Amino acid sequence: MNDVLIDLAKKIKNIYPDKDILPLHEPTFIGNEEKYVLDCIKTGWVSSVGRYVDQFERMLAEFTGVKRAVAVVNGTAALHIALKIVGVKPNDEVLIPSLTFVATANAVVYCGAVPHFVDVSDTTLGINPFTLENYLKDIAVVKQDVCFNKKTGRIIRAIVPMHTFGHPVDLDPLLDLCERWHLIMVEDAAESLGSYYKGIHTGNFGKASAMSFNGNKIVTTGGGGAVLTNDEKLADYAKHLTTTAKLPHPWKYEHDQVGYNYRMPNLNAALGCAQLEHLDDFIDKKRRLVHKYERLIADYEGIKLFKEPHYAKSNYWLQTLIFDDKKYSIDEVLQTLNDYHVMSRPIWKPLHLLDPFKHYPKADLSVTEKLQHQIVNVPSSSYLGEDIDG
């Protein structure tokens, strides 16, 4: 076993030595979580109707600066609805990074649309707008303000940049690209609550955006997500679709289209409200943890900590180490860390390499394919940043 990796594992474990196993990311409950959840139980408002759902949506919109937030059952549902409300139709192509969680592609397929995989930048871990521009010049054409794939004949309708591990994509050049190629932007902001691009919170740049509040996110509702938008009509449409497209009436069940039962339960929203009250503190501690990792790896060659891009302020949802693949085997890194009770994981397997997606169109993905052999996420829970100077 590699002595450097053993030493690294011991140092990471020593960040919080009292735990037998150092989790990758676990929630922190230090406020009103129990109080609010018990209030739901005592009043009987535990399902999809209740004051905490409305309160959670208001708090989320206020924190992120968007006009509206629509709470749903998970981040995948949020992305599915975001794509539908902006007009993604069956057989449309949607440009997405191959280096993302499978939900990004799944949501596209739920719409009957076609994922079209594009490469990322090793400096942002998000879609590379410059290589994408060159790729579109080769395979796409705009006719009557609609972008077509010259090779497939399909409309390329939208693009979904994903803010990887909370680090914002370089959005300005992507927005310029969207204007030139007549593409709709939908942000996959599932991991980026508390992250800012040039001083503006992520989720404000797409026509609609999606967030996740899964148990491992910086703020959790147990399971949950939200659609964010600055378009009131789109927000109303998202709310309608996610509440089974039921028309308002005191007792009649009238539905005007196929809808989805994607409503967030009041119990989950109550948990989320309590979590949002401490979000600033969570972010502060996670950013402090960055300095701990910087000092920890300073003496190792071939290992670096991924840092937020210069234009961004990241929530550092998951701390990310990048290994020189000529010096280290990712499997050996993961085996050593986990053997020493330091829970760690590789980045997702690129989606174009998964069986369900191998037949979909793709650009050159050389950066994506290299990064899959270099990236490891290490323990990132917010409490690990306690009492750390910097």
C-alpha positions in Angstrom: 0.0 0.0 0.0 1.3 3.5 -0.9 2.8 5.2 2.1 1.8 8.6 0.9 -1.8 7.6 0.7 -1.7 6.0 4.2 -0.3 9.2 5.6 -3.0 11.2 3.7 -5.7 9.0 5.1 -4.5 9.3 8.7 -4.3 13.1 8.4 -7.8 13.4 7.0 -9.1 11.0 9.7 -7.5 13.3 12.3 -9.6 16.3 11.3 -12.3 14.8 13.5 -10.7 11.8 15.4 -13.7 11.2 17.7 -15.6 9.6 14.9 -15.0 5.9 14.2 -15.9 6.5 10.5 -15.6 9.9 8.9 -18.6 10.2 6.6 -18.4 11.9 3.2 -21.1 14.3 4.0 -23.7 14.1 6.7 -26.4 16.6 7.7 -26.1 18.8 10.8 -29.2 19.5 12.9 -28.5 22.2 15.4 -31.6 24.4 15.4 -35.4 24.2 15.1 -35.6 21.0 13.1 -37.2 18.9 15.8 -39.5 21.8 16.9 -40.8 22.4 13.4 -41.3 18.7 12.5 -43.1 18.1 15.8 -45.4 21.0 15.0 -46.4 19.3 11.8 -47.1 16.1 13.7 -49.1 17.8 16.4 -51.2 19.8 14.0 -51.7 17.0 11.6 -50.3 18.9 8.6 -47.7 16.3 7.5 -48.5 15.9 3.8 -48.3 18.2 0.8 -50.4 21.1 2.3 -49.1 23.2 5.1 -47.6 26.5 6.1 -44.0 25.2 6.0 -44.1 24.5 2.3 -45.0 28.1 1.6 -42.5 29.3 4.1 -39.7 27.2 2.7 -40.4 28.5 -0.8 -40.3 32.1 0.4 -37.1 31.6 2.4 -35.4 29.9 -0.6 -36.5 32.6 -3.0 -35.3 35.3 -0.6 -31.9 33.7 0.0 -31.1 33.0 -3.7 -32.6 36.2 -5.0 -35.0 34.6 -7.5 -38.6 35.8 -7.8 -40.1 32.3 -7.2 -39.2 28.9 -5.8 -41.5 25.9 -6.2 -40.7 23.1 -3.8 -40.9 19.5 -5.1 -40.0 16.0 -3.9 -36.4 15.8 -5.2 -33.9 17.5 -7.5 -34.6 15.1 -10.4 -38.3 16.1 -10.3 -37.2 19.8 -10.2 -35.0 19.4 -13.3 -37.7 17.4 -15.1 -40.2 20.2 -14.5 -37.8 22.9 -15.3 -37.1 21.4 -18.7 -40.8 20.9 -19.4 -41.9 24.5 -18.5 -39.2 26.1 -20.7 -40.5 24.1 -23.8 -38.3 21.0 -24.2 -40.3 18.7 -26.3 -40.0 15.0 -27.4 -37.2 14.4 -29.8 -35.4 17.7 -29.0 -31.8 17.5 -28.2 -30.5 18.9 -24.9 -26.8 19.7 -24.4 -25.6 18.4 -21.0 -22.2 17.6 -19.5 -21.2 13.9 -19.5 -19.5 14.6 -16.1 -22.6 14.9 -14.0 -24.9 12.9 -11.8 -27.2 10.6 -13.8 -30.3 12.6 -12.9 -29.3 15.3 -15.4 -29.6 12.9 -18.3 -32.6 11.1 -16.8 -34.6 14.3 -16.6 -34.0 14.9 -20.3 -35.2 11.4 -21.2 -38.3 11.8 -19.0 -39.2 14.7 -21.4 -38.9 12.3 -24.3 -35.9 14.4 -25.4 -32.3 13.3 -26.3 -29.3 14.0 -24.1 -26.3 15.3 -26.1 -23.1 15.0 -24.2 -20.5 17.8 -24.2 -17.1 18.2 -22.5 -16.2 20.2 -19.4 -13.3 22.4 -18.4 -10.7 21.2 -15.9 -10.6 24.7 -14.4 -14.3 24.8 -13.6 -15.5 21.1 -13.8 -18.5 22.5 -15.7 -19.4 22.8 -19.4 -16.5 24.4 -21.4 -18.2 27.1 -23.5 -15.2 27.5 -25.8 -14.9 23.9 -27.0 -18.7 23.8 -27.2 -18.7 26.8 -29.5 -16.3 25.1 -31.9 -18.3 21.9 -31.7 -21.6 23.7 -32.6 -19.9 25.4 -35.5 -19.2 21.9 -36.9 -22.5 20.1 -36.2 -25.2 22.7 -35.9 -27.0 25.4 -37.9 -29.5 28.1 -37.0 -32.6 28.4 -39.2 -35.3 30.9 -38.4 -34.0 31.3 -34.9 -34.0 27.5 -34.2 -30.8 25.5 -33.7 -30.7 22.3 -35.6 -28.2 19.4 -35.5 -27.1 19.0 -39.1 -26.2 15.3 -38.5 -29.5 14.2 -36.9 -31.9 16.8 -38.2 -33.2 17.3 -34.6 -33.7 20.6 -32.9 -31.1 21.4 -30.2 -33.5 23.1 -27.8 -31.6 23.7 -24.6 -28.4 23.5 -22.6 -28.1 22.4 -18.9 -24.9 23.6 -17.2 -24.3 21.8 -13.9 -22.5 23.5 -11.0 -20.2 20.6 -10.0 -19.7 20.1 -6.3 -21.1 23.6 -5.8 -18.5 25.4 -8.0 -20.3 27.7 -10.5 -19.9 27.2 -14.2 -18.5 30.2 -16.2 -21.9 31.4 -17.1 -21.3 34.6 -19.1 -19.7 32.9 -22.1 -22.4 30.2 -22.0 -25.2 32.9 -22.0 -23.5 34.5 -25.0 -23.4 31.1 -26.7 -27.1 30.6 -25.9 -27.9 33.9 -27.6 -25.9 33.1 -30.7 -27.3 29.6 -31.1 -30.8 30.3 -29.8 -30.6 27.8 -26.9 -32.6 27.9 -23.7 -30.5 27.6 -20.5 -31.7 25.5 -17.6 -29.3 25.5 -14.7 -28.7 22.3 -12.8 -28.0 24.0 -9.5 -28.7 20.9 -7.5 -25.4 21.2 -5.6 -24.9 24.9 -5.5 -27.2 26.4 -2.8 -25.0 29.2 -1.3 -22.8 29.6 -4.4 -22.4 32.8 -6.4 -21.3 33.7 -9.9 -19.9 37.3 -10.0 -21.9 38.1 -6.9 -25.2 36.7 -8.1 -26.6 33.4 -6.7 -26.7 30.4 -9.0 -30.1 29.6 -10.3 -30.7 33.2 -11.5 -29.2 32.8 -14.9 -31.3 30.1 -16.5 -34.8 30.5 -17.7 -35.5 28.0 -15.0 -33.2 26.1 -12.6 -33.3 23.1 -10.3 -32.0 22.6 -6.8 -31.7 19.5 -4.6 -32.1 19.0 -0.8 -31.2 15.4 -0.5 -29.8 14.1 2.7 -26.2 14.7 1.7 -26.7 18.3 0.4 -25.6 21.5 2.3 -29.2 21.9 3.4 -31.5 18.9 3.5 -35.2 18.3 3.6 -34.6 14.6 3.8 -35.7 14.3 0.2 -36.6 17.4 -1.8 -35.9 19.8 -4.5 -37.1 23.1 -6.0 -37.6 24.8 -9.3 -36.3 28.4 -9.3 -37.2 31.0 -11.8 -37.5 34.8 -12.3 -40.5 34.3 -14.6 -43.8 34.4 -12.6 -45.8 32.7 -15.3 -43.3 29.8 -15.5 -43.4 29.5 -11.7 -47.2 29.3 -11.8 -47.0 26.7 -14.5 -44.4 24.7 -12.4 -46.7 24.8 -9.4 -49.6 23.7 -11.5 -47.8 20.8 -13.1 -46.3 19.5 -9.8 -49.7 19.5 -8.1 -51.2 17.1 -10.6 -52.5 19.9 -12.8 -55.6 20.2 -10.6 -57.8 23.2 -11.2 -58.7 25.1 -8.0 -62.1 24.1 -6.6 -63.3 23.5 -3.1 -64.2 19.9 -3.8 -64.1 18.9 -7.5 -61.2 17.0 -9.1 -60.7 18.7 -12.4 -57.3 18.3 -14.1 -56.6 20.2 -17.3 -53.6 18.2 -18.5 -51.2 15.4 -17.5 -49.6 16.5 -14.3 -47.2 15.2 -11.7 -47.6 14.4 -8.1 -44.2 16.1 -7.2 -45.3 18.1 -4.2 -43.0 18.4 -1.3 -44.6 17.3 2.0 -45.0 19.7 4.8 -42.8 17.5 7.1 -39.9 17.9 4.7 -40.4 21.6 4.2 -40.4 22.1 8.0 -37.0 20.4 8.2 -35.8 22.6 5.4 -37.0 25.8 7.0 -34.9 25.0 10.1 -31.9 24.1 7.9 -32.1 27.4 6.0 -31.9 29.3 9.2 -28.3 28.0 9.6 -27.2 28.0 5.9 -24.8 31.0 6.3 -23.1 29.1 9.2 -22.9 25.9 7.2 -21.2 27.7 4.3 -18.8 29.6 6.5 -17.6 26.3 8.1 -17.3 24.5 4.7 -15.2 27.4 3.4 -13.0 27.2 6.5 -12.6 23.5 5.8 -10.9 24.4 2.5 -8.0 25.9 4.3 -7.6 22.8 6.5 -7.3 20.6 3.4 -4.9 23.1 1.8 -2.6 22.8 4.7 -3.1 19.0 4.9 -2.0 18.3 1.3 0.6 21.0 1.0 3.6 18.7 1.1 2.3 16.0 -1.3 3.4 16.0 -4.9 0.7 15.1 -7.5 -2.2 15.9 -5.2 -4.1 19.2 -5.4 -7.3 20.6 -3.9 -9.8 21.9 -6.4 -10.5 25.6 -5.6 -13.4 27.8 -6.7 -12.9 29.7 -10.0 -11.8 33.3 -9.8 -15.2 34.6 -10.7 -17.1 32.6 -8.1 -17.8 32.2 -4.5 -18.5 28.5 -3.9 -20.4 26.7 -1.2 -17.7 23.9 -1.4 -20.4 21.3 -1.0 -17.9 18.5 -1.6 -14.2 18.9 -1.1 -12.4 17.7 -4.1 -8.9 16.3 -4.5 -7.3 15.9 -7.9 -4.6 13.2 -8.2 -1.9 13.0 -10.9 -3.0 9.9 -12.7 0.6 9.1 -13.6 1.5 8.9 -9.9 -1.7 7.5 -8.3 -4.4 5.0 -9.1 -7.8 6.2 -8.2 -8.8 2.7 -7.1 -5.8 2.6 -4.8 -6.6 6.0 -3.4 -10.2 5.1 -2.6 -9.3 1.7 -1.2 -6.7 3.3 1.2 -8.9 6.1 2.4 -11.9 3.8 3.0 -9.6 1.2 4.7 -8.7 4.0 7.2 -12.4 4.8 7.7 -12.3 8.0 5.6 -15.4 7.7 3.4 -14.5 8.9 -0.1 -15.9 8.5 -3.5 -14.8 8.9 -7.1 -16.5 11.4 -9.5 -19.5 9.9 -11.4 -18.8 7.6 -14.2 -19.2 9.7 -17.3 -22.7 9.3 -18.6 -21.8 8.5 -22.2 -20.1 5.4 -20.9 -23.2 4.1 -19.1 -25.2 1.5 -21.0 -28.5 3.5 -21.1 -26.8 6.5 -22.8 -24.1 5.0 -25.0 -26.1 5.5 -28.2 -26.8 9.2 -27.7 -24.8 12.0 -29.5 -21.6 13.3 -28.0 -18.8 15.7 -28.6 -15.2 15.0 -28.0 -15.1 14.2 -24.2 -11.3 13.9 -23.6 -11.2 16.2 -20.6 -14.2 14.3 -19.0 -12.6 11.0 -19.6 -9.3 12.1 -18.0 -10.9 13.7 -15.0 -12.8 10.4 -14.1 -9.4 8.9 -13.3 -8.2 11.9 -11.2 -11.0 13.2 -8.9 -11.8 12.0 -5.4 -14.3 13.6 -3.0 -13.3 13.5 0.6 -15.2 14.2 3.9 -16.9 17.5 3.7 -19.5 17.8 6.5 -19.9 21.4 7.7 -19.0 20.5 11.3 -15.5 19.6 10.1 -14.8 23.3 9.6 -15.4 24.1 13.2 -12.6 25.9 15.1 -10.4 26.2 12.0 -8.7 29.5 11.5 -8.6 31.1 8.1 
